[in-house]
Amino acid sequence: MQLRLTEDQQSLRTTTTKYLSSAVPVGQLRKLREHPAGFEEEYWRQGTELGWTSLLVPERRGGGSVSGRALVDATLLAHEFGRHAAPGPFLSCNLAAAALGAADPAGHDDVLGDLLSGSSVVSWCFAERGPAGHRPEGLALQIAFEGDEPVVNGEKRPVEAAAQASHLLVSGRSAGGFSQVLVPVDTPGVSMEPMHCVDLTRRFWTVRFDDVRLPRHAVVGEAGGSGRQLEAQLRAGLVLLAAESVGAMERAFDMTVEWAFDRYTFGRPLASYQELKHRFADMKTWLEAGHAITDAAAEAVDGNDEGVEELVSIAAAFVGQYGAELVQDCVQIHGGIGLTYEHDLHLFLRRVTLNRALLGTPALHRRHIAALLAEDEAR
């Protein structure tokens, strides 16, 4: 990262780096390909002891950041997850924890406590089918109220770690706005279907809700009034995905530069050829720009700055497009070996490829930026 880190932030990042390097070295990731969850429970529990799920939760609810800038702190961990192509539902659990921690009136202390301790997983059910299914205005799932009791109908996909979760945080439409409810996975009417995923260690599911009836206390926050919180979760998720992708870009770039200096052809290192120098210059520019725009977006979200929604979509669009382009160039520079399963490079290509689609493609975010600019001009 390009941020100026405090000693506590540096310690947070260093501790996570050391733990990931020892617990899930790159060679171990291939062994997790057939694992039902994609990660070991003890690995995740120990990670939560390092603060993996608590940074976006207020201190009064059992969480707390190390610098007072919660999302900036979380991006430090996301970056390391990308650099190590690390397993585990980091994104989904953090966004669910943020929603539970911010809920007013406070509730679900038992679920939040288990999430923070790593004894359970809570997955955020947000995205849906269709081109607009990654924006709140595109949500079709209905959370109706019969008296005070919510009834959920609809489908969510993709939902990370749904089969490993104890509860699902479901976002949907209600009369007058948006609502979020906490649904135990064993509630009647909840069904799941596994999805295929390009990433070796991440698992996603389609989750359907057919007349899922819940008690009043299942509502997280205000019924029909969760629009702002939903936008906050989405902004945080986009920044974390961008930070993770930048970490994967950095690792792939470093591997390729090292390869280009070590690999000789016609008596010269690959890195000495002018064509490759130009390509490395482009990739380095994209990488530094990815660092800069992601860091700026994280700080803007933490500071609730003017224009933050536009800046977050700019980061998502830029990193989504140039992240994939950078790692694809790295594969090409490696030649045939870069296309093999035995080489590590594909692990980072898989992570960047998945991240660019999870909460909206670059094209979707460019359209959103254009819409925001049009609104500004119309005022």
VEXTI-961357 format. One record per residue (C-alpha): residue number from 1; z, y, x. Coordinates in steps of 0.05 Angstrom, whole numbers, plus 5000, padded with zeros to 4 digits. Each point is the difference from the previous one (the first is absolute). Layout:
N
@balo=NUM&c3=Z&c2=Y&c1=X .
...
***
This chain:
379
@balo=1&c3=5000&c2=5000&c1=5000 .
@balo=2&c3=4989&c2=5072&c1=5021 .
@balo=3&c3=5064&c2=5028&c1=4969 .
@balo=4&c3=5056&c2=5027&c1=5043 .
@balo=5&c3=5053&c2=4949&c1=4988 .
@balo=6&c3=5075&c2=5008&c1=5001 .
@balo=7&c3=5042&c2=4950&c1=5039 .
@balo=8&c3=5018&c2=4965&c1=4935 .
@balo=9&c3=4927&c2=4995&c1=4979 .
@balo=10&c3=4980&c2=4973&c1=5068 .
@balo=11&c3=5056&c2=4949&c1=4996 .
@balo=12&c3=4977&c2=4979&c1=4930 .
@balo=13&c3=4929&c2=4989&c1=5024 .
@balo=14&c3=5019&c2=4966&c1=5065 .
@balo=15&c3=5047&c2=4952&c1=4965 .
@balo=16&c3=4947&c2=4980&c1=4950 .
@balo=17&c3=4948&c2=4992&c1=5055 .
@balo=18&c3=5045&c2=4953&c1=5039 .
@balo=19&c3=5018&c2=4960&c1=4939 .
@balo=20&c3=4928&c2=4991&c1=4977 .
@balo=21&c3=4977&c2=4981&c1=5070 .
@balo=22&c3=5052&c2=4945&c1=5004 .
@balo=23&c3=5001&c2=4976&c1=4927 .
@balo=24&c3=4926&c2=5002&c1=4983 .
@balo=25&c3=4958&c2=5003&c1=5064 .
@balo=26&c3=4926&c2=5002&c1=4986 .
@balo=27&c3=4992&c2=4926&c1=5015 .
@balo=28&c3=5051&c2=4984&c1=4946 .
@balo=29&c3=4960&c2=5035&c1=4946 .
@balo=30&c3=4947&c2=4945&c1=4996 .
@balo=31&c3=5054&c2=4949&c1=4985 .
@balo=32&c3=5021&c2=5041&c1=4939 .
@balo=33&c3=4931&c2=4993&c1=4969 .
@balo=34&c3=5021&c2=4940&c1=4959 .
@balo=35&c3=5071&c2=5025&c1=4986 .
@balo=36&c3=5009&c2=5011&c1=4924 .
@balo=37&c3=5032&c2=5068&c1=5010 .
@balo=38&c3=4967&c2=5020&c1=5065 .
@balo=39&c3=5068&c2=5015&c1=5031 .
@balo=40&c3=5067&c2=4966&c1=5011 .
@balo=41&c3=5060&c2=5022&c1=4958 .
@balo=42&c3=5046&c2=5006&c1=5061 .
@balo=43&c3=4949&c2=5043&c1=5036 .
@balo=44&c3=4997&c2=5048&c1=4941 .
@balo=45&c3=5076&c2=5001&c1=4991 .
@balo=46&c3=5011&c2=5018&c1=5073 .
@balo=47&c3=4947&c2=5054&c1=4994 .
@balo=48&c3=5036&c2=5033&c1=4942 .
@balo=49&c3=5062&c2=5003&c1=5043 .
@balo=50&c3=4959&c2=5046&c1=5045 .
@balo=51&c3=4986&c2=5046&c1=4941 .
@balo=52&c3=4932&c2=4975&c1=4978 .
@balo=53&c3=5013&c2=5011&c1=4926 .
@balo=54&c3=5054&c2=5055&c1=4999 .
@balo=55&c3=4966&c2=5062&c1=5028 .
@balo=56&c3=4971&c2=5026&c1=4934 .
@balo=57&c3=5066&c2=4988&c1=4963 .
@balo=58&c3=5052&c2=5057&c1=4996 .
@balo=59&c3=5064&c2=4989&c1=5039 .
@balo=60&c3=5041&c2=5004&c1=4936 .
@balo=61&c3=4963&c2=4937&c1=4976 .
@balo=62&c3=5010&c2=4960&c1=5064 .
@balo=63&c3=4940&c2=5023&c1=5040 .
@balo=64&c3=4987&c2=5059&c1=5046 .
@balo=65&c3=4950&c2=5024&c1=5052 .
@balo=66&c3=5016&c2=5012&c1=5073 .
@balo=67&c3=4971&c2=5070&c1=5005 .
@balo=68&c3=5004&c2=5029&c1=4929 .
@balo=69&c3=4925&c2=4991&c1=4993 .
@balo=70&c3=4997&c2=4934&c1=4964 .
@balo=71&c3=4925&c2=4988&c1=4996 .
@balo=72&c3=4988&c2=5022&c1=5072 .
@balo=73&c3=5053&c2=4949&c1=5022 .
@balo=74&c3=4966&c2=4946&c1=4957 .
@balo=75&c3=4932&c2=5015&c1=5032 .
@balo=76&c3=5030&c2=4982&c1=5067 .
@balo=77&c3=5013&c2=4930&c1=4975 .
@balo=78&c3=4934&c2=4995&c1=4964 .
@balo=79&c3=4964&c2=5018&c1=5064 .
@balo=80&c3=5035&c2=4943&c1=5037 .
@balo=81&c3=4983&c2=4952&c1=4943 .
@balo=82&c3=4928&c2=5018&c1=5011 .
@balo=83&c3=5003&c2=4994&c1=5076 .
@balo=84&c3=5029&c2=4930&c1=4992 .
@balo=85&c3=4961&c2=4980&c1=4936 .
@balo=86&c3=5070&c2=4981&c1=4977 .
@balo=87&c3=5014&c2=4960&c1=4937 .
@balo=88&c3=5046&c2=5018&c1=4942 .
@balo=89&c3=4996&c2=5043&c1=4937 .
@balo=90&c3=5018&c2=5065&c1=5036 .
@balo=91&c3=4959&c2=5046&c1=4956 .
@balo=92&c3=5017&c2=4969&c1=4932 .
@balo=93&c3=5075&c2=4994&c1=5014 .
@balo=94&c3=5006&c2=5071&c1=5026 .
@balo=95&c3=4965&c2=5031&c1=4940 .
@balo=96&c3=5042&c2=4959&c1=4952 .
@balo=97&c3=5063&c2=5020&c1=5038 .
@balo=98&c3=4978&c2=5073&c1=4997 .
@balo=99&c3=4992&c2=4997&c1=4924 .
@balo=100&c3=5067&c2=4965&c1=4989 .
@balo=101&c3=5036&c2=5047&c1=5047 .
@balo=102&c3=4971&c2=5062&c1=4967 .
@balo=103&c3=5012&c2=4978&c1=4928 .
@balo=104&c3=5041&c2=5047&c1=4958 .
@balo=105&c3=5045&c2=4977&c1=4969 .
@balo=106&c3=5016&c2=4952&c1=5056 .
@balo=107&c3=4999&c2=4926&c1=4984 .
@balo=108&c3=4979&c2=4931&c1=5024 .
@balo=109&c3=5049&c2=5005&c1=5058 .
@balo=110&c3=5003&c2=4924&c1=5006 .
@balo=111&c3=4924&c2=4993&c1=5007 .
@balo=112&c3=4996&c2=5059&c1=5048 .
@balo=113&c3=5057&c2=4972&c1=5042 .
@balo=114&c3=4965&c2=4932&c1=5006 .
@balo=115&c3=4935&c2=5035&c1=5019 .
@balo=116&c3=5034&c2=5041&c1=5054 .
@balo=117&c3=5036&c2=4939&c1=5028 .
@balo=118&c3=4937&c2=4958&c1=5002 .
@balo=119&c3=5028&c2=4946&c1=4955 .
@balo=120&c3=4945&c2=5014&c1=4949 .
@balo=121&c3=4932&c2=5032&c1=4994 .
@balo=122&c3=4979&c2=5050&c1=4947 .
@balo=123&c3=4925&c2=5012&c1=4992 .
@balo=124&c3=4967&c2=5062&c1=4972 .
@balo=125&c3=4948&c2=4985&c1=4946 .
@balo=126&c3=4955&c2=5060&c1=4999 .
@balo=127&c3=4926&c2=4988&c1=5013 .
@balo=128&c3=4953&c2=4973&c1=4947 .
@balo=129&c3=4927&c2=4979&c1=4993 .
@balo=130&c3=4945&c2=5052&c1=4997 .
@balo=131&c3=4978&c2=5060&c1=5042 .
@balo=132&c3=5057&c2=5044&c1=4976 .
@balo=133&c3=5054&c2=4946&c1=5003 .
@balo=134&c3=5031&c2=5030&c1=5062 .
@balo=135&c3=5017&c2=5066&c1=4967 .
@balo=136&c3=5054&c2=5012&c1=4947 .
@balo=137&c3=4948&c2=5027&c1=4951 .
@balo=138&c3=4962&c2=4934&c1=5006 .
@balo=139&c3=5058&c2=4955&c1=4979 .
@balo=140&c3=4989&c2=4959&c1=4938 .
@balo=141&c3=5064&c2=4958&c1=4997 .
@balo=142&c3=5043&c2=5020&c1=4941 .
@balo=143&c3=5075&c2=5007&c1=4999 .
@balo=144&c3=5016&c2=5011&c1=4926 .
@balo=145&c3=5069&c2=5009&c1=4971 .
@balo=146&c3=5026&c2=4965&c1=4939 .
@balo=147&c3=5063&c2=5038&c1=4988 .
@balo=148&c3=5030&c2=5007&c1=5069 .
@balo=149&c3=4970&c2=4935&c1=5027 .
@balo=150&c3=4937&c2=5001&c1=5042 .
@balo=151&c3=4943&c2=4951&c1=4987 .
@balo=152&c3=4949&c2=4991&c1=5056 .
@balo=153&c3=4927&c2=4979&c1=4990 .
@balo=154&c3=4946&c2=5000&c1=5052 .
@balo=155&c3=4978&c2=4976&c1=5069 .
@balo=156&c3=5014&c2=5022&c1=5071 .
@balo=157&c3=4961&c2=4982&c1=5062 .
@balo=158&c3=5008&c2=4995&c1=5059 .
@balo=159&c3=5076&c2=4992&c1=5002 .
@balo=160&c3=5028&c2=4984&c1=5069 .
@balo=161&c3=5051&c2=4943&c1=5006 .
@balo=162&c3=5006&c2=4993&c1=4925 .
@balo=163&c3=5018&c2=4926&c1=5006 .
@balo=164&c3=5054&c2=5015&c1=5051 .
@balo=165&c3=5031&c2=5056&c1=4959 .
@balo=166&c3=5061&c2=4996&c1=4956 .
@balo=167&c3=4979&c2=5061&c1=4961 .
@balo=168&c3=4936&c2=5040&c1=4987 .
@balo=169&c3=5000&c2=5075&c1=4994 .
@balo=170&c3=4945&c2=5012&c1=4949 .
@balo=171&c3=4967&c2=5068&c1=4989 .
@balo=172&c3=4962&c2=5014&c1=4936 .
@balo=173&c3=4982&c2=5046&c1=4943 .
@balo=174&c3=5049&c2=5019&c1=4945 .
@balo=175&c3=4998&c2=5048&c1=4943 .
@balo=176&c3=5003&c2=5069&c1=5031 .
@balo=177&c3=4989&c2=4979&c1=5072 .
@balo=178&c3=5017&c2=4945&c1=5049 .
@balo=179&c3=5058&c2=4952&c1=5005 .
@balo=180&c3=5025&c2=4950&c1=5051 .
@balo=181&c3=5040&c2=4937&c1=4984 .
@balo=182&c3=5034&c2=4947&c1=5043 .
@balo=183&c3=4978&c2=4931&c1=4978 .
@balo=184&c3=5033&c2=4935&c1=5024 .
@balo=185&c3=4944&c2=4952&c1=5020 .
@balo=186&c3=5027&c2=4945&c1=4954 .
@balo=187&c3=4995&c2=5043&c1=4938 .
@balo=188&c3=4960&c2=4966&c1=4944 .
@balo=189&c3=4929&c2=5026&c1=4997 .
@balo=190&c3=4992&c2=5012&c1=5075 .
@balo=191&c3=4946&c2=4958&c1=5033 .
@balo=192&c3=4969&c2=5002&c1=5070 .
@balo=193&c3=4936&c2=4977&c1=5033 .
@balo=194&c3=4990&c2=5001&c1=5076 .
@balo=195&c3=4945&c2=5042&c1=5030 .
@balo=196&c3=4961&c2=4987&c1=5063 .
@balo=197&c3=5016&c2=5049&c1=5057 .
@balo=198&c3=4965&c2=5016&c1=5065 .
@balo=199&c3=5067&c2=5011&c1=5035 .
@balo=200&c3=5031&c2=4937&c1=5029 .
@balo=201&c3=5073&c2=5017&c1=4983 .
@balo=202&c3=4998&c2=5041&c1=4937 .
@balo=203&c3=4999&c2=4969&c1=4930 .
@balo=204&c3=4975&c2=5034&c1=4937 .
@balo=205&c3=5002&c2=4979&c1=4927 .
@balo=206&c3=4972&c2=5019&c1=4933 .
@balo=207&c3=5059&c2=5010&c1=4952 .
@balo=208&c3=4992&c2=5000&c1=4925 .
@balo=209&c3=5050&c2=5025&c1=4949 .
@balo=210&c3=4993&c2=4974&c1=4929 .
@balo=211&c3=5050&c2=5031&c1=4952 .
@balo=212&c3=5053&c2=5001&c1=5054 .
@balo=213&c3=5063&c2=5025&c1=4965 .
@balo=214&c3=5055&c2=5032&c1=5040 .
@balo=215&c3=5068&c2=5031&c1=4988 .
@balo=216&c3=5008&c2=5076&c1=5001 .
@balo=217&c3=5033&c2=4999&c1=5068 .
@balo=218&c3=4935&c2=4972&c1=5031 .
@balo=219&c3=4971&c2=5070&c1=4999 .
@balo=220&c3=4999&c2=5033&c1=5068 .
@balo=221&c3=5010&c2=5075&c1=4994 .
@balo=222&c3=4978&c2=5036&c1=4936 .
@balo=223&c3=4960&c2=4964&c1=4947 .
@balo=224&c3=4933&c2=5036&c1=4994 .
@balo=225&c3=5020&c2=5049&c1=5055 .
@balo=226&c3=4985&c2=4963&c1=5064 .
@balo=227&c3=4935&c2=5035&c1=5017 .
@balo=228&c3=5027&c2=5040&c1=5058 .
@balo=229&c3=5037&c2=4941&c1=5030 .
@balo=230&c3=4937&c2=4958&c1=4993 .
@balo=231&c3=4960&c2=5052&c1=5038 .
@balo=232&c3=5054&c2=5003&c1=5054 .
@balo=233&c3=4997&c2=4924&c1=5009 .
@balo=234&c3=4924&c2=5002&c1=5005 .
@balo=235&c3=5001&c2=5055&c1=5052 .
@balo=236&c3=5052&c2=4964&c1=5041 .
@balo=237&c3=4960&c2=4935&c1=4995 .
@balo=238&c3=4935&c2=5033&c1=5023 .
@balo=239&c3=5035&c2=5031&c1=5060 .
@balo=240&c3=5033&c2=4934&c1=5020 .
@balo=241&c3=4933&c2=4963&c1=4994 .
@balo=242&c3=4966&c2=5052&c1=5043 .
@balo=243&c3=5055&c2=4996&c1=5053 .
@balo=244&c3=4996&c2=4925&c1=5002 .
@balo=245&c3=4924&c2=5002&c1=5007 .
@balo=246&c3=5006&c2=5050&c1=5057 .
@balo=247&c3=5047&c2=4952&c1=5035 .
@balo=248&c3=4948&c2=4944&c1=4993 .
@balo=249&c3=4945&c2=5047&c1=5024 .
@balo=250&c3=5041&c2=5018&c1=5061 .
@balo=251&c3=5013&c2=4927&c1=5018 .
@balo=252&c3=4927&c2=4981&c1=4992 .
@balo=253&c3=4977&c2=5060&c1=5041 .
@balo=254&c3=5049&c2=4985&c1=5057 .
@balo=255&c3=4977&c2=4927&c1=5002 .
@balo=256&c3=4927&c2=5021&c1=5003 .
@balo=257&c3=5010&c2=5051&c1=5055 .
@balo=258&c3=5036&c2=4948&c1=5042 .
@balo=259&c3=4945&c2=4950&c1=4986 .
@balo=260&c3=4946&c2=5049&c1=5020 .
@balo=261&c3=5031&c2=5013&c1=5068 .
@balo=262&c3=5014&c2=4927&c1=5014 .
@balo=263&c3=4933&c2=4972&c1=4976 .
@balo=264&c3=4944&c2=5006&c1=5052 .
@balo=265&c3=4926&c2=4994&c1=4986 .
@balo=266&c3=4945&c2=5010&c1=5053 .
@balo=267&c3=5054&c2=5014&c1=5050 .
@balo=268&c3=5030&c2=5058&c1=4961 .
@balo=269&c3=5057&c2=5006&c1=4950 .
@balo=270&c3=4978&c2=5010&c1=4928 .
@balo=271&c3=5038&c2=5065&c1=4998 .
@balo=272&c3=4954&c2=5031&c1=5052 .
@balo=273&c3=4939&c2=4999&c1=4954 .
@balo=274&c3=4983&c2=5067&c1=4969 .
@balo=275&c3=4987&c2=4972&c1=4930 .
@balo=276&c3=5069&c2=4969&c1=4998 .
@balo=277&c3=5032&c2=5064&c1=5027 .
@balo=278&c3=4970&c2=5038&c1=4941 .
@balo=279&c3=5026&c2=4948&c1=4951 .
@balo=280&c3=5069&c2=5001&c1=5030 .
@balo=281&c3=5000&c2=5076&c1=4995 .
@balo=282&c3=4983&c2=4996&c1=4926 .
@balo=283&c3=5054&c2=4947&c1=4988 .
@balo=284&c3=5052&c2=5040&c1=5037 .
@balo=285&c3=4984&c2=5061&c1=4958 .
@balo=286&c3=5007&c2=4960&c1=4936 .
@balo=287&c3=5066&c2=4970&c1=5024 .
@balo=288&c3=5031&c2=5067&c1=5019 .
@balo=289&c3=4975&c2=5031&c1=4935 .
@balo=290&c3=5031&c2=4942&c1=4962 .
@balo=291&c3=5067&c2=5012&c1=5034 .
@balo=292&c3=4996&c2=5075&c1=4985 .
@balo=293&c3=4981&c2=4996&c1=4927 .
@balo=294&c3=5050&c2=4945&c1=4984 .
@balo=295&c3=5057&c2=5036&c1=5035 .
@balo=296&c3=4981&c2=5065&c1=4963 .
@balo=297&c3=4998&c2=4964&c1=4933 .
@balo=298&c3=5068&c2=4968&c1=5012 .
@balo=299&c3=5032&c2=5066&c1=5018 .
@balo=300&c3=4967&c2=5034&c1=4940 .
@balo=301&c3=5027&c2=4948&c1=4952 .
@balo=302&c3=5070&c2=5005&c1=5029 .
@balo=303&c3=4997&c2=5075&c1=4995 .
@balo=304&c3=4967&c2=5000&c1=4931 .
@balo=305&c3=4949&c2=5049&c1=5028 .
@balo=306&c3=4946&c2=5034&c1=4960 .
@balo=307&c3=4935&c2=4960&c1=4999 .
@balo=308&c3=5035&c2=4935&c1=5018 .
@balo=309&c3=4961&c2=4958&c1=4950 .
@balo=310&c3=4934&c2=5022&c1=5031 .
@balo=311&c3=5026&c2=4988&c1=5071 .
@balo=312&c3=5023&c2=4930&c1=4983 .
@balo=313&c3=4932&c2=4981&c1=4972 .
@balo=314&c3=4966&c2=5030&c1=5061 .
@balo=315&c3=5043&c2=4955&c1=5044 .
@balo=316&c3=4985&c2=4939&c1=4958 .
@balo=317&c3=4925&c2=5015&c1=4999 .
@balo=318&c3=4995&c2=5015&c1=5075 .
@balo=319&c3=5041&c2=4942&c1=5025 .
@balo=320&c3=4969&c2=4952&c1=4950 .
@balo=321&c3=4930&c2=5016&c1=5023 .
@balo=322&c3=5008&c2=5010&c1=5075 .
@balo=323&c3=5054&c2=4947&c1=5008 .
@balo=324&c3=4952&c2=4946&c1=4978 .
@balo=325&c3=4943&c2=5030&c1=5041 .
@balo=326&c3=5043&c2=5004&c1=5063 .
@balo=327&c3=5024&c2=4927&c1=4996 .
@balo=328&c3=4929&c2=4976&c1=4984 .
@balo=329&c3=4976&c2=5036&c1=5063 .
@balo=330&c3=5055&c2=4965&c1=5039 .
@balo=331&c3=4975&c2=4933&c1=4975 .
@balo=332&c3=4929&c2=5017&c1=5020 .
@balo=333&c3=5021&c2=5022&c1=5070 .
@balo=334&c3=5035&c2=4934&c1=5010 .
@balo=335&c3=4935&c2=4963&c1=4986 .
@balo=336&c3=5002&c2=4928&c1=4977 .
@balo=337&c3=5073&c2=4989&c1=5018 .
@balo=338&c3=5020&c2=5056&c1=4951 .
@balo=339&c3=4972&c2=4959&c1=4942 .
@balo=340&c3=5042&c2=4938&c1=5014 .
@balo=341&c3=5062&c2=4980&c1=4961 .
@balo=342&c3=5036&c2=4987&c1=5066 .
@balo=343&c3=4995&c2=5073&c1=5022 .
@balo=344&c3=5054&c2=5047&c1=4975 .
@balo=345&c3=4954&c2=5057&c1=4980 .
@balo=346&c3=4985&c2=4975&c1=4930 .
@balo=347&c3=5074&c2=5004&c1=4981 .
@balo=348&c3=4996&c2=5076&c1=5005 .
@balo=349&c3=4932&c2=5004&c1=4967 .
@balo=350&c3=5029&c2=4961&c1=4941 .
@balo=351&c3=5059&c2=5047&c1=4994 .
@balo=352&c3=4957&c2=5063&c1=5001 .
@balo=353&c3=4949&c2=4970&c1=4952 .
@balo=354&c3=5054&c2=4982&c1=4950 .
@balo=355&c3=5037&c2=5066&c1=5005 .
@balo=356&c3=4939&c2=5042&c1=4986 .
@balo=357&c3=4993&c2=4968&c1=4931 .
@balo=358&c3=5072&c2=4991&c1=4976 .
@balo=359&c3=5013&c2=5068&c1=4970 .
@balo=360&c3=4929&c2=5025&c1=4994 .
@balo=361&c3=4938&c2=4998&c1=5043 .
@balo=362&c3=4977&c2=5059&c1=5043 .
@balo=363&c3=4947&c2=5015&c1=4947 .
@balo=364&c3=5052&c2=5004&c1=4945 .
@balo=365&c3=5043&c2=5048&c1=5041 .
@balo=366&c3=4940&c2=5044&c1=5017 .
@balo=367&c3=4986&c2=5005&c1=4925 .
@balo=368&c3=5073&c2=5018&c1=4988 .
@balo=369&c3=4997&c2=5054&c1=5054 .
@balo=370&c3=4937&c2=5029&c1=4968 .
@balo=371&c3=5034&c2=5001&c1=4932 .
@balo=372&c3=5061&c2=5036&c1=5029 .
@balo=373&c3=4954&c2=5052&c1=5033 .
@balo=374&c3=4963&c2=5010&c1=4935 .
@balo=375&c3=5065&c2=5012&c1=4963 .
@balo=376&c3=5021&c2=5052&c1=5052 .
@balo=377&c3=4934&c2=5037&c1=4993 .
@balo=378&c3=5006&c2=5000&c1=4924 .
@balo=379&c3=5067&c2=5035&c1=5002 .
***
